[in-house]
Amino acid sequence: MPGKNSIAIKLVLVITLCSALIFAATLGYNYYRSRVILVQELEKNARNLAMALVYRVETELVAVARVTEGMARSLENGRFSEQELLSLIRTTVEKNPEIYGSGVAFEPYVFSAASRLYAPYYYREKGKIAFSRLEKSYQYVPYLYWDWYQIPRELGKLEWSEPYFDEGAGNILMSTCSVPFYREAGGKRQLQGVVTADISLDSLTELVSSVKVLKTGYATLLSRNGMVLAHPLKNAVMNETSFSMAEAQHDPAMRKLGQKMIRGESGFILHKNLMGVRSWIYYAPVRSTGWTLAVVFPETELLENVRRLSMTMAAMGFVSILLLIAAVVYIASTITKPLRLLALATDEIASGNFDVDLPPVRSKDEVGMLAHDFQVMKENLKEYIKNLTETTAAKERIQSELKMATDIQASLLPRLFPAFPDRPEFDIYASMDPAKEVGGDFYDFFFIDDTHLCFLIADVSGKGVPAALYMMVAKTLLKSEGQRLGEPDQILSCVNKILASDNDSCMFATVFCAILNTETGDIRFANAGHNPPLIMDAQGIRYLKPKPGFVLGPMPDTIFETERLALNPGDTLFLYTDGVTEAENEEQKLYGEPELKNALHRAPRKDLADLIHFIRREVTRHANGTPQSDDVTMVAIKYRGAAAQ
Amino acid sequence: MTTTTQKKHPGWQKLKLIGVPFLFLLLACVTPPAAAVETALQKASFMPLWSPQAQFAGYYVALDKGIFARHGIDLKILKAGPGHSPAQALQNGTADFAVLWLTTALQRRSDGTKLVNLAQIIQKSSMMLISRKSSNIKTVADMNGRKVGMWGGDLSIPPRALFAERGIKVHEVLQTHTVNLFLRGGIDVTSAMWYNEYHTILNSGIDPEELNVVSLNEQGMNFPEDGIYALERTIHKNPALARAFVAASLEGWRYAFAHPEEALDIVIRYMREAQVPANRIHQKWMLDRMRDLIMSGALRETPGILRKKDYEAVGRRMLKASLIRSYPDYTVFSWRSDAGEK
């Protein structure tokens, strides 16, 4: 099973999360925008609805006001008998169905000097026109002190009364339109009384209440004091004002809204309605009475469609994301399945099995390319490993051959010490460490006759197999010519002639060749370009200064010269190749001739083997781990004297 | 709703005649004999100053919670409001007890009705003269020559006394129980009670900041208002009843202040029965203000006492304003239930 780091899980997580986020953002924005658009639409609709209602209410009110005004003007302009007055009022009520009742209330003693108050009143009762006298109908408070009389009287203009229950006269909830009328007397306008026309509040509020707004929305009517006139909340009607409700609900914003309403403003706001439900409210004034008509749309209901749409979209989004997950899982598996098989096959290959079959991939996508490249790589690797195996085998064969060559070369040099146990006149010791399997240095010693020991040290140019082969030739020639000629200069000249005659590869060798007379200790020697040997005698340790001579090999007619040296018993001659003095340490500093001379001072002299091993250790110490670059060869010979016999 | 007390009264008397033996019979059957002594409740009638509202919460609560019954009184609260005068009801014997203002009582006493103060409930004047800031009336002096709304009858005594004292002539306009005349601008100044009309004005959308309020109390016109009154002869006839009535009323007030929501429920129920618009938040305001007025000052511990100093100050003022011809001695006018029978 894929773990939590698997590509499939990562893809599913990331894609699901991202698409869910994008979807949620889109949905949120969509909801927000729909809401804004809806509210804009709503404002338009609400305004239209409110204005239509206001228009209907206003039409009725204006008509009533005009009639009342007309009556007042008639009373101002003409003299009416009681009969004419009553007929005027009655006709007004009859002709105007929107008027519930109408009357003319006179100032004290104005209608008749005989009676103080006079106020005839016609009104509708059970479909008929009824009549009463207001000065008698009102039991406790004379009509003079009712709002409908007092306010227009004090203000001197048409007034719509705050809705009231007309207890005693009309006995319904009503609002009265009152117009004061005057008469000129002695240049002064004198108030005669007040003409009134009542409208039934019930018929108005029915009109407002009948408006259906959504399911629970409604239209409401508020008076100039903020008194609730029409509202679904029956208990509030004619009992609560928007200000008392605001106080009860501790809602200062509602009070502010109420104040805007009674000031005659119009507006559209979102606020809790009187029942505490958040609603959009459009309010507009009814100008003639100063009332306010408001249309209330509960927010939840308004947004129900948007909410439902959003829920549907959310459900669709959820299903889409599920589908998306399925698709992602499928795609991921088409990628990861071959990859997993490839990984398994790679494990096999890693463990060395190149013959494992890679899973077949038919697709031509990146995974297909990867599988194909893997196949090619596997075949190349297989081929490479095969070649490597063959090369290694060949190298191993050459190595074993070289090993044999080393053995052969080593066996060519005299290695048995003491070399001449039956000759006490001298000691001789030698060693050769090749830098490679086979070396170009060599030494040799042999008797020419009973009393003459020929010894030599040589260094062939180059290293390895060519040098070894050249050394074989040189050594063989030096030995055979040495035994035949017996003089160092002749030996070197003769060998040089032979080597130079067939020297296509332009190789050469340096040789120091000497012959010791074992009876006298005399040494005759010739040098062919080799390092000067050291002499250790009674005078100390010093370098010989032989004539340098030219190397063997390049030129056939080189002339060498024999020199002499007398060894006293106890003297030692030390020969070496440049592998000693040119041994390098890691700082590429050479061991050097002075250092060799110093080392010889410190070296044990008694046994030549110890001496040579000491010098070898010194050279190794100097190199300090730096690989040996040249063969290191040393020969030491010590003359003990003939007397030692 | 045009039924009057006059109409009801004969029926009430008849009920009294058949009611007492019937009630006695009923209680004798139901309750054990030991309790029978207490069941002999004395009938009494009471008229508040106005139709039911929180201004009289103490009496309605005491009635509803059986406090009057516990004090041995079978109380009947009479219909009040427009057209009903409690002073008149006392005078003609319709009511045994009534709520009157001190000024009203003194005026009636001066006119010959022998009224006695049983308890002073509201210790100070809660009357206000309110104008809009826009009409630029800041002091009483500014009201000179302006249109001032005044209630008819006894309720105009305190402002009249104030204007007389300050030598101001205002253009009086009779105002009724609505504030519309003031709201529409028909008058410049309106009379208002702190616990009633002031709040009505606020709840008609006018902010306190828009109003100039002259409180009579702050003008030195400390006219104690609501008090419980009875005729001298009623008290002489049955001092125990008077004592019990005062005790039960004060207990009713204490209960109402301790349980304001319950008190409001009771008051509003009586208001609905009387078919009076009942606005709970307005009644709450009124009850809260009654608490301020009744439970204020040094008398917090023992409400119900008419202080001699207050009484005489009012008497002197009214005399000076020619509103009364004379006023009786404090000891004659004020009957202290705790001072024994007077």
Interface residues (C-beta under 8 A of the other chain):
Chain A: Q139 Y140 V141 L144 Y145 W146 D147 Q150 I151 R153 E154 L155 E159 S161 E162 Y164 E167 G168 R224 N225 G226 M238 N239 E240 T241 S242 F243 S244 M245 E247 A248 R255 G258 Q259 I262
Chain B: M1 T2 P82 G83 K147 G152 V173 L174 Q175 T176 T178 N180 L181 L183 R184 G185 G186 I187 L202 N203 S204 G205 D207 P277 A278 N279 R280 I281 H282
